[in-house]
Amino acid sequence: MKKISKNTKARAITLAAMSDPDNQPWTDEDFAKIKKFYRFGDVMPKASDLPSK
């Protein structure tokens, strides 16, 4: 049985994600946008807690 390295598996997963046009991997800009609003450990608001339109 041929042993596959972790790096090869990670590369295969990344290539599969990149080939899916409806579910692209997040970019650094995407992560920067959410970091402005939430930090690890923050409790996200429930929909019922948000002001109504």
C-alpha positions as CSV (number, residue, x, y, z in Angstrom):
1,M,0.0,0.0,0.0
2,K,1.4,3.4,-1.0
3,K,1.7,5.9,1.8
4,I,0.2,9.4,0.9
5,S,1.7,12.4,2.7
6,K,-0.4,14.9,4.6
7,N,0.8,17.6,2.1
8,T,-0.5,15.6,-0.9
9,K,-3.9,15.2,0.8
10,A,-4.1,18.9,1.7
11,R,-3.2,19.8,-1.9
12,A,-5.9,17.5,-3.3
13,I,-8.5,19.0,-1.0
14,T,-7.4,22.5,-2.0
15,L,-7.5,21.7,-5.7
16,A,-11.0,20.2,-5.3
17,A,-12.2,23.3,-3.5
18,M,-10.7,25.6,-6.1
19,S,-12.5,23.7,-8.9
20,D,-16.0,24.3,-7.3
21,P,-17.3,27.6,-8.6
22,D,-20.1,27.7,-6.1
23,N,-18.0,27.2,-3.0
24,Q,-14.6,28.9,-3.4
25,P,-12.1,28.9,-0.5
26,W,-12.0,32.0,1.5
27,T,-9.4,34.6,0.7
28,D,-7.4,36.7,3.1
29,E,-9.8,39.6,2.4
30,D,-12.8,37.4,3.4
31,F,-11.2,36.5,6.7
32,A,-10.3,40.1,7.4
33,K,-13.9,41.1,6.9
34,I,-15.2,38.8,9.6
35,K,-12.4,39.5,12.0
36,K,-13.7,43.1,12.3
37,F,-17.0,41.8,13.8
38,Y,-16.2,38.6,15.8
39,R,-13.4,37.3,17.8
40,F,-12.9,33.7,18.9
41,G,-15.1,33.1,21.9
42,D,-17.6,35.9,21.1
43,V,-21.2,34.9,21.2
44,M,-22.9,35.5,17.9
45,P,-26.3,37.2,18.2
46,K,-29.4,35.2,17.6
47,A,-31.8,36.3,14.8
48,S,-34.4,37.2,17.5
49,D,-31.9,39.6,19.1
50,L,-31.4,41.6,16.0
51,P,-33.5,44.7,15.3
52,S,-36.4,44.2,13.0
53,K,-36.4,45.9,9.6
